[in-house]
């Protein structure tokens, strides 16, 4: 079988992270993604956080696999004509410009519809319609405005942003789903449409359990699974919950053997009710299985700090991997705190294509994430990111331009 998105052509006007995440995912599924860049400069991330002089950064390469790069000066009248030809040939235009930038280029929704009524225009913005829709947004701003930061961290400290790029990459994943959905609807309607993914909205979607907790707090004034219970106080808004799971299954991060020198010698441990007796046996507290203060989930809630302290006394005698091996025998939910070094070196992630080694003509070999979504009939082959303008002539030829015409466009700076 061919790739899932074979035959779909994406005009990629994205840069930095949110948009490129979206278009890379579509490319992994087989779409022909044509990345439009500025001649001589390209996507700004080509030069950001470089570790090798004058070579495309890992920031760029890890977000632009499986794509083709063309350079077009959209301010040049001849370049604008090239872009119009691309719009007529493509199925989807994806952009994450500042609000109004596409309109100022002369490519309003109405103009794009004139050129190609089947065109889907997909956009990442910081905010949806409202008081902040014209504001510029970056990853951490989105995490703060979407509710993540206010609910992350410990109660006696400031709000904290997460290392997971839920604002940028998270919104890119949302946008990719919107695009595929619009493509499916087009098979019925024959019409294109606009797709919007706002970063604030994407973060909030990933924080829905905290919106759930806000309503519970307003109704009851307390949330028993939060570490503030029973001795702390609750205010009007959902507090920071430390390492509590927030899902009704009490959990916490506990020290393991070697924690004094290894900042990641920890394990996440969940005191799940169905395996409570097994937990008691493993840590040598068999009497807790029937003790009235510990026998039921409701009875345990006021004693969680003491319970986790006792479990930690056991985990500190084991490495995180030794603890995992023992706990998994009894189906006790847990997970090691894996460093990026450990993840990069994990053989099973290489085998599944979750971590991939790619060879680049100027960078050499490097590691990158692979497609997190696996299709049984359409496995993903991760190919390197394009050099700046590498496919300009190839794409121009596909649009019907002759070599002489291509050279003429290049001579006037249009491409």
TORPALO-744489 format. One record per residue (C-alpha): residue number from 0; x, y, z. Coordinates in steps of 0.05 Angstrom, whole numbers, plus 5000, padded with zeros to 4 digits. Example, Ala and Ser with C-alpha at 12.3 -4.5 7.8 and 13.67 -1.06 7.14 Angstrom:
% TORPALO-744489
{n 0	X 5246	Y 4910	Z 5156}
{n 1	X 5273	Y 4979	Z 5143}
//
This chain:
% TORPALO-744489
{n 0	X 5000	Y 5000	Z 5000}
{n 1	X 5021	Y 5072	Z 4990}
{n 2	X 5027	Y 5124	Z 5044}
{n 3	X 4964	Y 5147	Z 5079}
{n 4	X 4969	Y 5218	Z 5052}
{n 5	X 4997	Y 5201	Z 4983}
{n 6	X 4973	Y 5253	Z 4932}
{n 7	X 4962	Y 5308	Z 4984}
{n 8	X 5005	Y 5369	Z 4971}
{n 9	X 5019	Y 5418	Z 5028}
{n 10	X 5043	Y 5489	Z 5018}
{n 11	X 5083	Y 5500	Z 5081}
{n 12	X 5089	Y 5573	Z 5102}
{n 13	X 5107	Y 5556	Z 5173}
{n 14	X 5169	Y 5571	Z 5215}
{n 15	X 5199	Y 5557	Z 5284}
{n 16	X 5160	Y 5501	Z 5319}
{n 17	X 5084	Y 5499	Z 5321}
{n 18	X 5071	Y 5499	Z 5246}
{n 19	X 5131	Y 5456	Z 5227}
{n 20	X 5109	Y 5404	Z 5278}
{n 21	X 5043	Y 5400	Z 5241}
{n 22	X 5071	Y 5396	Z 5171}
{n 23	X 5125	Y 5346	Z 5190}
{n 24	X 5072	Y 5299	Z 5217}
{n 25	X 5034	Y 5305	Z 5151}
{n 26	X 5098	Y 5292	Z 5113}
{n 27	X 5112	Y 5230	Z 5155}
{n 28	X 5043	Y 5205	Z 5133}
{n 29	X 5062	Y 5214	Z 5060}
{n 30	X 5040	Y 5284	Z 5042}
{n 31	X 5085	Y 5324	Z 4994}
{n 32	X 5104	Y 5383	Z 5038}
{n 33	X 5134	Y 5442	Z 5001}
{n 34	X 5167	Y 5489	Z 5051}
{n 35	X 5169	Y 5561	Z 5026}
{n 36	X 5229	Y 5600	Z 5054}
{n 37	X 5263	Y 5666	Z 5044}
{n 38	X 5323	Y 5663	Z 4997}
{n 39	X 5389	Y 5670	Z 5035}
{n 40	X 5358	Y 5663	Z 5103}
{n 41	X 5302	Y 5612	Z 5108}
{n 42	X 5267	Y 5590	Z 5171}
{n 43	X 5299	Y 5628	Z 5229}
{n 44	X 5310	Y 5563	Z 5266}
{n 45	X 5362	Y 5542	Z 5215}
{n 46	X 5411	Y 5586	Z 5253}
{n 47	X 5382	Y 5585	Z 5323}
{n 48	X 5418	Y 5545	Z 5378}
{n 49	X 5471	Y 5521	Z 5329}
{n 50	X 5521	Y 5471	Z 5355}
{n 51	X 5561	Y 5468	Z 5290}
{n 52	X 5580	Y 5534	Z 5255}
{n 53	X 5545	Y 5548	Z 5189}
{n 54	X 5504	Y 5484	Z 5192}
{n 55	X 5429	Y 5477	Z 5200}
{n 56	X 5414	Y 5472	Z 5274}
{n 57	X 5382	Y 5412	Z 5307}
{n 58	X 5324	Y 5457	Z 5322}
{n 59	X 5310	Y 5462	Z 5248}
{n 60	X 5328	Y 5392	Z 5226}
{n 61	X 5285	Y 5358	Z 5279}
{n 62	X 5223	Y 5396	Z 5256}
{n 63	X 5229	Y 5392	Z 5181}
{n 64	X 5241	Y 5320	Z 5160}
{n 65	X 5211	Y 5292	Z 5097}
{n 66	X 5199	Y 5361	Z 5067}
{n 67	X 5221	Y 5398	Z 5004}
{n 68	X 5248	Y 5469	Z 5008}
{n 69	X 5237	Y 5524	Z 4957}
{n 70	X 5257	Y 5597	Z 4962}
{n 71	X 5208	Y 5650	Z 4938}
{n 72	X 5208	Y 5726	Z 4948}
{n 73	X 5134	Y 5737	Z 4957}
{n 74	X 5145	Y 5813	Z 4955}
{n 75	X 5171	Y 5807	Z 4884}
{n 76	X 5115	Y 5810	Z 4832}
{n 77	X 5144	Y 5751	Z 4795}
{n 78	X 5152	Y 5713	Z 4860}
{n 79	X 5079	Y 5727	Z 4877}
{n 80	X 5059	Y 5695	Z 4811}
{n 81	X 5098	Y 5633	Z 4829}
{n 82	X 5062	Y 5630	Z 4895}
{n 83	X 4995	Y 5636	Z 4860}
{n 84	X 5014	Y 5577	Z 4816}
{n 85	X 5031	Y 5537	Z 4878}
{n 86	X 4965	Y 5554	Z 4911}
{n 87	X 4929	Y 5529	Z 4849}
{n 88	X 4967	Y 5463	Z 4852}
{n 89	X 4965	Y 5449	Z 4927}
{n 90	X 4911	Y 5422	Z 4973}
{n 91	X 4930	Y 5456	Z 5039}
{n 92	X 4965	Y 5521	Z 5058}
{n 93	X 4992	Y 5519	Z 5129}
{n 94	X 5017	Y 5583	Z 5163}
{n 95	X 5036	Y 5609	Z 5231}
{n 96	X 5050	Y 5681	Z 5213}
{n 97	X 5032	Y 5738	Z 5259}
{n 98	X 4958	Y 5757	Z 5255}
{n 99	X 4941	Y 5790	Z 5189}
{n 100	X 5008	Y 5775	Z 5155}
{n 101	X 4978	Y 5732	Z 5100}
{n 102	X 4927	Y 5785	Z 5084}
{n 103	X 4981	Y 5838	Z 5079}
{n 104	X 5017	Y 5794	Z 5029}
{n 105	X 4955	Y 5799	Z 4985}
{n 106	X 4931	Y 5728	Z 4999}
{n 107	X 4866	Y 5738	Z 5036}
{n 108	X 4818	Y 5680	Z 5045}
{n 109	X 4776	Y 5708	Z 4989}
{n 110	X 4836	Y 5713	Z 4941}
{n 111	X 4859	Y 5642	Z 4957}
{n 112	X 4788	Y 5617	Z 4944}
{n 113	X 4789	Y 5651	Z 4876}
{n 114	X 4854	Y 5615	Z 4859}
{n 115	X 4833	Y 5548	Z 4887}
{n 116	X 4763	Y 5536	Z 4917}
{n 117	X 4787	Y 5469	Z 4944}
{n 118	X 4844	Y 5499	Z 4983}
{n 119	X 4845	Y 5488	Z 5058}
{n 120	X 4880	Y 5544	Z 5096}
{n 121	X 4905	Y 5522	Z 5164}
{n 122	X 4933	Y 5571	Z 5215}
{n 123	X 4965	Y 5570	Z 5283}
{n 124	X 4953	Y 5632	Z 5324}
{n 125	X 4969	Y 5650	Z 5396}
{n 126	X 4897	Y 5666	Z 5415}
{n 127	X 4830	Y 5657	Z 5382}
{n 128	X 4781	Y 5715	Z 5371}
{n 129	X 4778	Y 5760	Z 5432}
{n 130	X 4817	Y 5813	Z 5469}
{n 131	X 4885	Y 5781	Z 5458}
{n 132	X 4878	Y 5756	Z 5386}
{n 133	X 4931	Y 5805	Z 5359}
{n 134	X 4983	Y 5787	Z 5412}
{n 135	X 5047	Y 5751	Z 5395}
{n 136	X 5053	Y 5685	Z 5431}
{n 137	X 5110	Y 5637	Z 5445}
{n 138	X 5112	Y 5570	Z 5480}
{n 139	X 5115	Y 5592	Z 5552}
{n 140	X 5065	Y 5648	Z 5541}
{n 141	X 5016	Y 5596	Z 5515}
{n 142	X 5028	Y 5551	Z 5575}
{n 143	X 5014	Y 5610	Z 5621}
{n 144	X 4952	Y 5634	Z 5584}
{n 145	X 4925	Y 5564	Z 5575}
{n 146	X 4923	Y 5547	Z 5649}
{n 147	X 4983	Y 5499	Z 5652}
{n 148	X 5032	Y 5542	Z 5690}
{n 149	X 4984	Y 5563	Z 5746}
{n 150	X 4971	Y 5490	Z 5762}
{n 151	X 5042	Y 5464	Z 5756}
{n 152	X 5094	Y 5464	Z 5811}
{n 153	X 5089	Y 5462	Z 5886}
{n 154	X 5041	Y 5502	Z 5928}
{n 155	X 5096	Y 5541	Z 5963}
{n 156	X 5130	Y 5562	Z 5898}
{n 157	X 5116	Y 5603	Z 5836}
{n 158	X 5079	Y 5578	Z 5774}
{n 159	X 5122	Y 5531	Z 5731}
{n 160	X 5124	Y 5516	Z 5657}
{n 161	X 5135	Y 5445	Z 5634}
{n 162	X 5192	Y 5421	Z 5590}
{n 163	X 5141	Y 5388	Z 5544}
{n 164	X 5126	Y 5436	Z 5487}
{n 165	X 5050	Y 5433	Z 5496}
{n 166	X 5041	Y 5504	Z 5469}
{n 167	X 5080	Y 5496	Z 5404}
{n 168	X 5084	Y 5423	Z 5387}
{n 169	X 5019	Y 5408	Z 5422}
{n 170	X 4982	Y 5459	Z 5380}
{n 171	X 5016	Y 5433	Z 5317}
{n 172	X 4988	Y 5364	Z 5332}
{n 173	X 4918	Y 5394	Z 5341}
{n 174	X 4925	Y 5431	Z 5275}
{n 175	X 4946	Y 5368	Z 5238}
{n 176	X 4882	Y 5333	Z 5261}
{n 177	X 4841	Y 5393	Z 5238}
{n 178	X 4874	Y 5390	Z 5169}
{n 179	X 4862	Y 5316	Z 5160}
{n 180	X 4789	Y 5326	Z 5182}
{n 181	X 4780	Y 5383	Z 5132}
{n 182	X 4810	Y 5340	Z 5077}
{n 183	X 4761	Y 5285	Z 5093}
{n 184	X 4702	Y 5333	Z 5093}
{n 185	X 4726	Y 5360	Z 5026}
{n 186	X 4715	Y 5291	Z 4996}
{n 187	X 4641	Y 5301	Z 5010}
{n 188	X 4633	Y 5377	Z 4999}
{n 189	X 4686	Y 5391	Z 4946}
{n 190	X 4702	Y 5455	Z 4983}
{n 191	X 4761	Y 5480	Z 5022}
{n 192	X 4755	Y 5514	Z 5089}
{n 193	X 4795	Y 5550	Z 5142}
{n 194	X 4824	Y 5512	Z 5201}
{n 195	X 4847	Y 5549	Z 5263}
{n 196	X 4886	Y 5522	Z 5322}
{n 197	X 4900	Y 5574	Z 5376}
{n 198	X 4956	Y 5559	Z 5424}
{n 199	X 4916	Y 5580	Z 5485}
{n 200	X 4860	Y 5533	Z 5463}
{n 201	X 4909	Y 5475	Z 5451}
{n 202	X 4941	Y 5482	Z 5519}
{n 203	X 4873	Y 5487	Z 5553}
{n 204	X 4850	Y 5424	Z 5517}
{n 205	X 4910	Y 5388	Z 5548}
{n 206	X 4893	Y 5418	Z 5616}
{n 207	X 4820	Y 5398	Z 5616}
{n 208	X 4826	Y 5359	Z 5682}
{n 209	X 4845	Y 5424	Z 5716}
{n 210	X 4782	Y 5458	Z 5689}
{n 211	X 4745	Y 5398	Z 5717}
{n 212	X 4778	Y 5410	Z 5784}
{n 213	X 4761	Y 5484	Z 5783}
{n 214	X 4687	Y 5466	Z 5781}
{n 215	X 4695	Y 5413	Z 5834}
{n 216	X 4731	Y 5463	Z 5879}
{n 217	X 4676	Y 5515	Z 5870}
{n 218	X 4623	Y 5464	Z 5889}
{n 219	X 4657	Y 5430	Z 5948}
{n 220	X 4712	Y 5477	Z 5972}
{n 221	X 4763	Y 5421	Z 5975}
{n 222	X 4796	Y 5367	Z 5933}
{n 223	X 4817	Y 5308	Z 5975}
{n 224	X 4868	Y 5279	Z 5925}
{n 225	X 4909	Y 5343	Z 5926}
{n 226	X 4968	Y 5348	Z 5974}
{n 227	X 4936	Y 5409	Z 6008}
{n 228	X 4886	Y 5361	Z 6039}
{n 229	X 4874	Y 5354	Z 6098}
{n 230	X 4919	Y 5404	Z 6133}
{n 231	X 4927	Y 5457	Z 6079}
{n 232	X 4878	Y 5508	Z 6054}
{n 233	X 4844	Y 5517	Z 5987}
{n 234	X 4833	Y 5585	Z 5954}
{n 235	X 4786	Y 5604	Z 5898}
{n 236	X 4828	Y 5573	Z 5842}
{n 237	X 4857	Y 5505	Z 5829}
{n 238	X 4924	Y 5503	Z 5866}
{n 239	X 4990	Y 5474	Z 5844}
{n 240	X 4990	Y 5400	Z 5861}
{n 241	X 5063	Y 5381	Z 5862}
{n 242	X 5069	Y 5310	Z 5836}
{n 243	X 4998	Y 5289	Z 5853}
{n 244	X 4968	Y 5253	Z 5793}
{n 245	X 4902	Y 5290	Z 5793}
{n 246	X 4866	Y 5230	Z 5765}
{n 247	X 4838	Y 5199	Z 5828}
{n 248	X 4898	Y 5151	Z 5834}
{n 249	X 4945	Y 5180	Z 5887}
{n 250	X 5016	Y 5183	Z 5862}
{n 251	X 5082	Y 5217	Z 5879}
{n 252	X 5155	Y 5219	Z 5856}
{n 253	X 5200	Y 5182	Z 5905}
{n 254	X 5275	Y 5178	Z 5914}
{n 255	X 5312	Y 5115	Z 5892}
{n 256	X 5382	Y 5089	Z 5907}
{n 257	X 5434	Y 5139	Z 5883}
{n 258	X 5390	Y 5201	Z 5887}
{n 259	X 5445	Y 5239	Z 5924}
{n 260	X 5488	Y 5242	Z 5860}
{n 261	X 5438	Y 5226	Z 5804}
{n 262	X 5385	Y 5280	Z 5795}
{n 263	X 5341	Y 5229	Z 5759}
{n 264	X 5345	Y 5171	Z 5808}
{n 265	X 5271	Y 5175	Z 5822}
{n 266	X 5209	Y 5135	Z 5807}
{n 267	X 5136	Y 5154	Z 5801}
{n 268	X 5094	Y 5109	Z 5846}
{n 269	X 5018	Y 5103	Z 5846}
{n 270	X 4981	Y 5074	Z 5906}
{n 271	X 4926	Y 5043	Z 5864}
{n 272	X 4870	Y 5013	Z 5905}
{n 273	X 4865	Y 4944	Z 5872}
{n 274	X 4938	Y 4929	Z 5888}
{n 275	X 4941	Y 4962	Z 5957}
{n 276	X 4952	Y 4895	Z 5993}
{n 277	X 5009	Y 4879	Z 5946}
{n 278	X 5041	Y 4947	Z 5959}
{n 279	X 5037	Y 4934	Z 6034}
{n 280	X 5071	Y 4866	Z 6025}
{n 281	X 5126	Y 4894	Z 5981}
{n 282	X 5146	Y 4950	Z 6030}
{n 283	X 5139	Y 4906	Z 6091}
{n 284	X 5076	Y 4939	Z 6119}
{n 285	X 5029	Y 4880	Z 6115}
{n 286	X 4988	Y 4906	Z 6174}
{n 287	X 4967	Y 4967	Z 6133}
{n 288	X 4924	Y 4923	Z 6087}
{n 289	X 4872	Y 4915	Z 6142}
{n 290	X 4886	Y 4974	Z 6188}
{n 291	X 4825	Y 5020	Z 6190}
{n 292	X 4869	Y 5082	Z 6177}
{n 293	X 4897	Y 5051	Z 6112}
{n 294	X 4850	Y 4996	Z 6087}
{n 295	X 4807	Y 5039	Z 6041}
{n 296	X 4823	Y 5094	Z 5992}
{n 297	X 4782	Y 5145	Z 6032}
{n 298	X 4817	Y 5126	Z 6096}
{n 299	X 4886	Y 5133	Z 6063}
{n 300	X 4876	Y 5203	Z 6036}
{n 301	X 4892	Y 5240	Z 6101}
{n 302	X 4954	Y 5197	Z 6110}
{n 303	X 4984	Y 5201	Z 6040}
{n 304	X 5047	Y 5238	Z 6061}
{n 305	X 5063	Y 5186	Z 6113}
{n 306	X 5047	Y 5130	Z 6064}
{n 307	X 5093	Y 5157	Z 6011}
{n 308	X 5148	Y 5170	Z 6062}
{n 309	X 5145	Y 5096	Z 6082}
{n 310	X 5145	Y 5073	Z 6009}
{n 311	X 5204	Y 5119	Z 5996}
{n 312	X 5243	Y 5085	Z 6051}
{n 313	X 5236	Y 5021	Z 6009}
{n 314	X 5250	Y 5053	Z 5941}
{n 315	X 5314	Y 5085	Z 5967}
{n 316	X 5343	Y 5015	Z 5976}
{n 317	X 5333	Y 5000	Z 5901}
{n 318	X 5354	Y 5033	Z 5836}
{n 319	X 5295	Y 5058	Z 5796}
{n 320	X 5302	Y 4999	Z 5748}
{n 321	X 5306	Y 4948	Z 5805}
{n 322	X 5244	Y 4979	Z 5836}
{n 323	X 5208	Y 4976	Z 5769}
{n 324	X 5225	Y 4903	Z 5760}
{n 325	X 5198	Y 4884	Z 5828}
{n 326	X 5135	Y 4928	Z 5825}
{n 327	X 5116	Y 4905	Z 5755}
{n 328	X 5113	Y 4833	Z 5780}
{n 329	X 5054	Y 4854	Z 5822}
{n 330	X 5021	Y 4901	Z 5772}
{n 331	X 5036	Y 4961	Z 5816}
{n 332	X 5034	Y 5023	Z 5771}
{n 333	X 5101	Y 5060	Z 5770}
{n 334	X 5150	Y 5092	Z 5722}
{n 335	X 5223	Y 5111	Z 5724}
{n 336	X 5244	Y 5184	Z 5715}
{n 337	X 5283	Y 5176	Z 5651}
{n 338	X 5334	Y 5228	Z 5631}
{n 339	X 5342	Y 5250	Z 5559}
{n 340	X 5408	Y 5213	Z 5557}
{n 341	X 5374	Y 5148	Z 5579}
{n 342	X 5319	Y 5158	Z 5528}
{n 343	X 5369	Y 5171	Z 5472}
{n 344	X 5405	Y 5107	Z 5489}
{n 345	X 5344	Y 5062	Z 5498}
{n 346	X 5346	Y 5006	Z 5446}
{n 347	X 5271	Y 4992	Z 5446}
{n 348	X 5256	Y 5064	Z 5424}
{n 349	X 5304	Y 5056	Z 5366}
{n 350	X 5271	Y 4991	Z 5346}
{n 351	X 5201	Y 5021	Z 5344}
{n 352	X 5224	Y 5083	Z 5306}
{n 353	X 5207	Y 5130	Z 5364}
{n 354	X 5280	Y 5151	Z 5364}
{n 355	X 5313	Y 5153	Z 5295}
{n 356	X 5384	Y 5165	Z 5271}
{n 357	X 5387	Y 5208	Z 5209}
{n 358	X 5445	Y 5224	Z 5164}
{n 359	X 5452	Y 5297	Z 5140}
{n 360	X 5499	Y 5321	Z 5085}
{n 361	X 5531	Y 5377	Z 5126}
{n 362	X 5514	Y 5357	Z 5198}
{n 363	X 5529	Y 5283	Z 5194}
{n 364	X 5489	Y 5233	Z 5236}
{n 365	X 5443	Y 5257	Z 5291}
{n 366	X 5384	Y 5232	Z 5332}
{n 367	X 5314	Y 5256	Z 5324}
{n 368	X 5244	Y 5236	Z 5345}
{n 369	X 5206	Y 5193	Z 5296}
{n 370	X 5132	Y 5190	Z 5282}
{n 371	X 5096	Y 5178	Z 5349}
{n 372	X 5035	Y 5150	Z 5312}
{n 373	X 5045	Y 5082	Z 5281}
{n 374	X 5003	Y 5056	Z 5222}
{n 375	X 5007	Y 4982	Z 5207}
{n 376	X 4999	Y 4990	Z 5132}
{n 377	X 5039	Y 5054	Z 5125}
{n 378	X 5104	Y 5054	Z 5165}
{n 379	X 5141	Y 5120	Z 5169}
{n 380	X 5209	Y 5129	Z 5138}
{n 381	X 5242	Y 5191	Z 5168}
{n 382	X 5285	Y 5227	Z 5116}
{n 383	X 5330	Y 5286	Z 5129}
{n 384	X 5308	Y 5358	Z 5129}
{n 385	X 5321	Y 5397	Z 5064}
{n 386	X 5377	Y 5446	Z 5052}
{n 387	X 5354	Y 5517	Z 5040}
{n 388	X 5322	Y 5521	Z 4971}
{n 389	X 5345	Y 5451	Z 4954}
{n 390	X 5282	Y 5434	Z 4914}
{n 391	X 5266	Y 5501	Z 4882}
{n 392	X 5283	Y 5480	Z 4811}
{n 393	X 5249	Y 5413	Z 4819}
{n 394	X 5183	Y 5444	Z 4843}
{n 395	X 5186	Y 5499	Z 4791}
{n 396	X 5193	Y 5446	Z 4736}
{n 397	X 5132	Y 5410	Z 4765}
{n 398	X 5093	Y 5476	Z 4758}
{n 399	X 5111	Y 5478	Z 4684}
{n 400	X 5169	Y 5528	Z 4685}
{n 401	X 5225	Y 5515	Z 4635}
{n 402	X 5299	Y 5519	Z 4655}
{n 403	X 5304	Y 5586	Z 4620}
{n 404	X 5244	Y 5613	Z 4657}
{n 405	X 5272	Y 5588	Z 4723}
{n 406	X 5338	Y 5623	Z 4709}
{n 407	X 5301	Y 5686	Z 4691}
{n 408	X 5262	Y 5685	Z 4757}
{n 409	X 5326	Y 5674	Z 4795}
{n 410	X 5360	Y 5732	Z 4759}
{n 411	X 5307	Y 5781	Z 4783}
{n 412	X 5308	Y 5753	Z 4854}
{n 413	X 5238	Y 5722	Z 4851}
{n 414	X 5264	Y 5654	Z 4873}
//
